[in-house]
Amino acid sequence: MPKRKREISPKEDAESFGYVGAFAGFIVAYLSAEAVLAVRPHPIHWVVALTGALLVGAATYGVILWQRTRRRPR
């Protein structure tokens, strides 16, 4: 008898996309800050990267959660 597949909730799905979005946002923001601030090295690129990661991760989480709750069968 095959096992029943576990249903992934919209919240869990949005969380996983949020983590991936935060990671991608961190890398993009960090590389952008490195390119812009390469003339004078200082630690502000870490602040920019963390801010970018938080913004992209939160936006991804919100959008995916919104999409999943709208498509849920009623």
PyMOL commands that place a pseudoatom at each C-alpha (Angstrom):
pseudoatom trace, name=CA, resn=MET, resi=1, chain=A, elem=C, hetatm=0, pos=[0.000, 0.000, 0.000]
pseudoatom trace, name=CA, resn=PRO, resi=2, chain=A, elem=C, hetatm=0, pos=[1.592, 3.336, -1.049]
pseudoatom trace, name=CA, resn=LYS, resi=3, chain=A, elem=C, hetatm=0, pos=[2.092, 6.007, 1.544]
pseudoatom trace, name=CA, resn=ARG, resi=4, chain=A, elem=C, hetatm=0, pos=[-0.096, 9.079, 1.411]
pseudoatom trace, name=CA, resn=LYS, resi=5, chain=A, elem=C, hetatm=0, pos=[1.792, 12.187, 0.403]
pseudoatom trace, name=CA, resn=ARG, resi=6, chain=A, elem=C, hetatm=0, pos=[1.834, 14.922, 2.993]
pseudoatom trace, name=CA, resn=GLU, resi=7, chain=A, elem=C, hetatm=0, pos=[0.121, 18.108, 1.871]
pseudoatom trace, name=CA, resn=ILE, resi=8, chain=A, elem=C, hetatm=0, pos=[2.334, 21.192, 2.149]
pseudoatom trace, name=CA, resn=SER, resi=9, chain=A, elem=C, hetatm=0, pos=[0.483, 24.135, 3.624]
pseudoatom trace, name=CA, resn=PRO, resi=10, chain=A, elem=C, hetatm=0, pos=[0.607, 27.536, 1.902]
pseudoatom trace, name=CA, resn=LYS, resi=11, chain=A, elem=C, hetatm=0, pos=[2.494, 28.923, 4.910]
pseudoatom trace, name=CA, resn=GLU, resi=12, chain=A, elem=C, hetatm=0, pos=[5.222, 26.254, 4.661]
pseudoatom trace, name=CA, resn=ASP, resi=13, chain=A, elem=C, hetatm=0, pos=[5.482, 26.793, 0.920]
pseudoatom trace, name=CA, resn=ALA, resi=14, chain=A, elem=C, hetatm=0, pos=[5.800, 30.562, 1.369]
pseudoatom trace, name=CA, resn=GLU, resi=15, chain=A, elem=C, hetatm=0, pos=[8.440, 30.097, 4.081]
pseudoatom trace, name=CA, resn=SER, resi=16, chain=A, elem=C, hetatm=0, pos=[10.639, 27.997, 1.800]
pseudoatom trace, name=CA, resn=PHE, resi=17, chain=A, elem=C, hetatm=0, pos=[10.343, 30.533, -1.017]
pseudoatom trace, name=CA, resn=GLY, resi=18, chain=A, elem=C, hetatm=0, pos=[11.036, 33.325, 1.481]
pseudoatom trace, name=CA, resn=TYR, resi=19, chain=A, elem=C, hetatm=0, pos=[14.287, 31.689, 2.613]
pseudoatom trace, name=CA, resn=VAL, resi=20, chain=A, elem=C, hetatm=0, pos=[15.448, 31.181, -0.960]
pseudoatom trace, name=CA, resn=GLY, resi=21, chain=A, elem=C, hetatm=0, pos=[14.468, 34.764, -1.814]
pseudoatom trace, name=CA, resn=ALA, resi=22, chain=A, elem=C, hetatm=0, pos=[16.360, 36.098, 1.207]
pseudoatom trace, name=CA, resn=PHE, resi=23, chain=A, elem=C, hetatm=0, pos=[19.472, 34.163, 0.215]
pseudoatom trace, name=CA, resn=ALA, resi=24, chain=A, elem=C, hetatm=0, pos=[19.273, 35.354, -3.395]
pseudoatom trace, name=CA, resn=GLY, resi=25, chain=A, elem=C, hetatm=0, pos=[18.562, 38.922, -2.262]
pseudoatom trace, name=CA, resn=PHE, resi=26, chain=A, elem=C, hetatm=0, pos=[21.588, 38.843, 0.041]
pseudoatom trace, name=CA, resn=ILE, resi=27, chain=A, elem=C, hetatm=0, pos=[23.903, 37.714, -2.747]
pseudoatom trace, name=CA, resn=VAL, resi=28, chain=A, elem=C, hetatm=0, pos=[22.592, 40.232, -5.278]
pseudoatom trace, name=CA, resn=ALA, resi=29, chain=A, elem=C, hetatm=0, pos=[22.656, 43.123, -2.796]
pseudoatom trace, name=CA, resn=TYR, resi=30, chain=A, elem=C, hetatm=0, pos=[26.127, 42.156, -1.533]
pseudoatom trace, name=CA, resn=LEU, resi=31, chain=A, elem=C, hetatm=0, pos=[27.599, 41.968, -5.039]
pseudoatom trace, name=CA, resn=SER, resi=32, chain=A, elem=C, hetatm=0, pos=[25.922, 45.241, -6.011]
pseudoatom trace, name=CA, resn=ALA, resi=33, chain=A, elem=C, hetatm=0, pos=[27.273, 46.965, -2.910]
pseudoatom trace, name=CA, resn=GLU, resi=34, chain=A, elem=C, hetatm=0, pos=[30.742, 45.544, -3.564]
pseudoatom trace, name=CA, resn=ALA, resi=35, chain=A, elem=C, hetatm=0, pos=[30.692, 46.894, -7.115]
pseudoatom trace, name=CA, resn=VAL, resi=36, chain=A, elem=C, hetatm=0, pos=[29.480, 50.344, -6.055]
pseudoatom trace, name=CA, resn=LEU, resi=37, chain=A, elem=C, hetatm=0, pos=[31.675, 50.655, -2.972]
pseudoatom trace, name=CA, resn=ALA, resi=38, chain=A, elem=C, hetatm=0, pos=[34.832, 49.044, -4.405]
pseudoatom trace, name=CA, resn=VAL, resi=39, chain=A, elem=C, hetatm=0, pos=[36.654, 52.369, -4.515]
pseudoatom trace, name=CA, resn=ARG, resi=40, chain=A, elem=C, hetatm=0, pos=[36.791, 52.781, -0.727]
pseudoatom trace, name=CA, resn=PRO, resi=41, chain=A, elem=C, hetatm=0, pos=[36.442, 49.535, 1.234]
pseudoatom trace, name=CA, resn=HIS, resi=42, chain=A, elem=C, hetatm=0, pos=[34.256, 49.830, 4.303]
pseudoatom trace, name=CA, resn=PRO, resi=43, chain=A, elem=C, hetatm=0, pos=[31.724, 47.557, 6.028]
pseudoatom trace, name=CA, resn=ILE, resi=44, chain=A, elem=C, hetatm=0, pos=[28.609, 49.310, 4.737]
pseudoatom trace, name=CA, resn=HIS, resi=45, chain=A, elem=C, hetatm=0, pos=[28.227, 46.656, 2.042]
pseudoatom trace, name=CA, resn=TRP, resi=46, chain=A, elem=C, hetatm=0, pos=[27.217, 44.180, 4.782]
pseudoatom trace, name=CA, resn=VAL, resi=47, chain=A, elem=C, hetatm=0, pos=[24.436, 46.515, 5.911]
pseudoatom trace, name=CA, resn=VAL, resi=48, chain=A, elem=C, hetatm=0, pos=[23.226, 46.911, 2.325]
pseudoatom trace, name=CA, resn=ALA, resi=49, chain=A, elem=C, hetatm=0, pos=[23.363, 43.141, 1.776]
pseudoatom trace, name=CA, resn=LEU, resi=50, chain=A, elem=C, hetatm=0, pos=[21.428, 42.335, 4.954]
pseudoatom trace, name=CA, resn=THR, resi=51, chain=A, elem=C, hetatm=0, pos=[18.826, 44.993, 4.154]
pseudoatom trace, name=CA, resn=GLY, resi=52, chain=A, elem=C, hetatm=0, pos=[18.437, 43.606, 0.635]
pseudoatom trace, name=CA, resn=ALA, resi=53, chain=A, elem=C, hetatm=0, pos=[18.084, 40.073, 1.982]
pseudoatom trace, name=CA, resn=LEU, resi=54, chain=A, elem=C, hetatm=0, pos=[15.402, 41.110, 4.459]
pseudoatom trace, name=CA, resn=LEU, resi=55, chain=A, elem=C, hetatm=0, pos=[13.438, 43.063, 1.865]
pseudoatom trace, name=CA, resn=VAL, resi=56, chain=A, elem=C, hetatm=0, pos=[13.572, 40.398, -0.847]
pseudoatom trace, name=CA, resn=GLY, resi=57, chain=A, elem=C, hetatm=0, pos=[12.875, 37.569, 1.607]
pseudoatom trace, name=CA, resn=ALA, resi=58, chain=A, elem=C, hetatm=0, pos=[9.886, 39.329, 3.158]
pseudoatom trace, name=CA, resn=ALA, resi=59, chain=A, elem=C, hetatm=0, pos=[8.496, 40.318, -0.237]
pseudoatom trace, name=CA, resn=THR, resi=60, chain=A, elem=C, hetatm=0, pos=[8.899, 36.779, -1.593]
pseudoatom trace, name=CA, resn=TYR, resi=61, chain=A, elem=C, hetatm=0, pos=[7.226, 35.306, 1.483]
pseudoatom trace, name=CA, resn=GLY, resi=62, chain=A, elem=C, hetatm=0, pos=[4.301, 37.697, 1.219]
pseudoatom trace, name=CA, resn=VAL, resi=63, chain=A, elem=C, hetatm=0, pos=[3.759, 37.242, -2.501]
pseudoatom trace, name=CA, resn=ILE, resi=64, chain=A, elem=C, hetatm=0, pos=[3.928, 33.435, -2.379]
pseudoatom trace, name=CA, resn=LEU, resi=65, chain=A, elem=C, hetatm=0, pos=[1.633, 33.248, 0.642]
pseudoatom trace, name=CA, resn=TRP, resi=66, chain=A, elem=C, hetatm=0, pos=[-0.832, 35.584, -1.083]
pseudoatom trace, name=CA, resn=GLN, resi=67, chain=A, elem=C, hetatm=0, pos=[-0.739, 33.495, -4.276]
pseudoatom trace, name=CA, resn=ARG, resi=68, chain=A, elem=C, hetatm=0, pos=[-1.173, 30.187, -2.451]
pseudoatom trace, name=CA, resn=THR, resi=69, chain=A, elem=C, hetatm=0, pos=[-4.116, 31.368, -0.384]
pseudoatom trace, name=CA, resn=ARG, resi=70, chain=A, elem=C, hetatm=0, pos=[-5.878, 32.724, -3.479]
pseudoatom trace, name=CA, resn=ARG, resi=71, chain=A, elem=C, hetatm=0, pos=[-5.489, 29.447, -5.413]
pseudoatom trace, name=CA, resn=ARG, resi=72, chain=A, elem=C, hetatm=0, pos=[-6.703, 27.221, -2.592]
pseudoatom trace, name=CA, resn=PRO, resi=73, chain=A, elem=C, hetatm=0, pos=[-9.733, 25.158, -3.626]
pseudoatom trace, name=CA, resn=ARG, resi=74, chain=A, elem=C, hetatm=0, pos=[-12.906, 26.137, -1.798]
for i in range(1, 74): cmd.bond("trace and resi %d" % i, "trace and resi %d" % (i + 1))
show_as sticks, trace
zoom trace
